[in-house]
Amino acid sequence: MEKINYENYKMYKQAQIVTHLKKIAITWISWPSAKCILAVSKRAYEIAGIETNTSIICLGSRNGMEPYYFELLGASRALGLDICPTVGLIPNMYSHDFHEVKPEIAGKYGLAYSNSYDHCYSLEKFIKATTTWLHDDSIIILDWSPEDHTSPSGIADCLGIGSNELNEVVEKETGFKLLIELEAWKFISDRIGHYKGLLHKFYCSPSLSYKLNSNSFSMRQKVIDSLKEASDNAMKQLLESNQQVLIEEIEKRYSYNMSFFDQGKAFVLEDVMADINLER
Ligand SMILES: C[S@@+](CC[C@H](N)C(=O)[O-])C[C@H]1O[C@@H](n2cnc3c(N)ncnc32)[C@H](O)[C@@H]1O
């Protein structure tokens, strides 16, 4: 694991907020990824023989499109957390540092998703806090790509970690075990640099792992094949659907979210700047 160390917490927060505001228009997650993540998680619950739980908390969700994609594609509930105070203006978003537990929403979600853990000052603290949002039978999904997650790459992307080491940290700190790592949809990973080699890594809670393994369906290879099939089916369904309608919905919501940002920016920025003592 490689890290950029900050002088203090204020410097860390400042780096995150400034970068967040600069990149507010960019959405990293793609909706095919959200579709695949939901389909595979649902299949895992089916195999375990327990009620499907697609309520999802997303950690580090910038402009709010991330929880929106999950909601649009079938999650029962979706919330995004982000350290930047401006996100409080955007639907489905809540301003909170994802290293810190928050008892009000503890234990309320079945799934947790993040592609932003490379912004952690402590991966161990982040991953432990992540488990507190979740039910006993739950899944953590971390996206990992060689280009984005292997080494620190800027003032805000302060942590780099290899794929295997990430699995080790998650298991050591939380007891959640790697269930499967799926290559992202080729259409995305072939074309765009950041997504090259992108893996969706699914980690199961100890209780869900036990149920998956003690089931008659328990042969590991059978489970893996079934999860891959769920992902392939989801992509097929997406390709066969009227994507134009989906794209229009997404564009509408994007303008809506950005309008909250534009409205709030001026006065919230004043506060943010004052709060973090940023030189302008
Ligand atoms: C790479 S961007 C995420 C993009 C988003 N997940 C997406 O797919 O569009 C990282 C986000 O994490 C947020 N972030 C950084 N540190 C954080 C922290 N400690 N707690 C919560 N959010 C944080 C940043 O403000 C930024 O919006």
PDBQT file of the ligand as one rigid body, heavy atoms in Angstrom, charges set to zero:
ROOT
HETATM    1  C1  LIG A 301     -13.084   9.692  -7.619  1.00  0.00    +0.000 C 
HETATM    2  S1  LIG A 301     -14.319  10.699  -6.912  1.00  0.00    +0.000 S 
HETATM    3  C2  LIG A 301     -15.718   9.664  -6.942  1.00  0.00    +0.000 C 
HETATM    4  C3  LIG A 301     -16.526   9.574  -8.030  1.00  0.00    +0.000 C 
HETATM    5  C4  LIG A 301     -17.831   8.846  -7.891  1.00  0.00    +0.000 C 
HETATM    6  N1  LIG A 301     -17.755   7.681  -7.038  1.00  0.00    +0.000 N 
HETATM    7  C5  LIG A 301     -18.233   8.472  -9.266  1.00  0.00    +0.000 C 
HETATM    8  O1  LIG A 301     -18.169   7.299  -9.626  1.00  0.00    +0.000 OA
HETATM    9  O2  LIG A 301     -18.596   9.372 -10.012  1.00  0.00    +0.000 OA
HETATM   10  C6  LIG A 301     -14.010  10.622  -5.183  1.00  0.00    +0.000 C 
HETATM   11  C7  LIG A 301     -15.054  11.275  -4.325  1.00  0.00    +0.000 C 
HETATM   12  O3  LIG A 301     -14.817  10.885  -2.971  1.00  0.00    +0.000 OA
HETATM   13  C8  LIG A 301     -15.048  11.998  -2.141  1.00  0.00    +0.000 C 
HETATM   14  N2  LIG A 301     -14.283  11.816  -0.897  1.00  0.00    +0.000 N 
HETATM   15  C9  LIG A 301     -12.961  11.943  -0.717  1.00  0.00    +0.000 A 
HETATM   16  N3  LIG A 301     -12.635  11.711   0.556  1.00  0.00    +0.000 NA
HETATM   17  C10 LIG A 301     -13.781  11.420   1.210  1.00  0.00    +0.000 A 
HETATM   18  C11 LIG A 301     -14.097  11.094   2.546  1.00  0.00    +0.000 A 
HETATM   19  N4  LIG A 301     -13.152  11.019   3.486  1.00  0.00    +0.000 N 
HETATM   20  N5  LIG A 301     -15.379  10.852   2.875  1.00  0.00    +0.000 NA
HETATM   21  C12 LIG A 301     -16.358  10.919   1.933  1.00  0.00    +0.000 A 
HETATM   22  N6  LIG A 301     -16.117  11.244   0.647  1.00  0.00    +0.000 NA
HETATM   23  C13 LIG A 301     -14.837  11.480   0.278  1.00  0.00    +0.000 A 
HETATM   24  C14 LIG A 301     -14.582  13.181  -2.966  1.00  0.00    +0.000 C 
HETATM   25  O4  LIG A 301     -15.156  14.389  -2.513  1.00  0.00    +0.000 OA
HETATM   26  C15 LIG A 301     -15.016  12.774  -4.367  1.00  0.00    +0.000 C 
HETATM   27  O5  LIG A 301     -16.270  13.286  -4.670  1.00  0.00    +0.000 OA
ENDROOT
TORSDOF 0
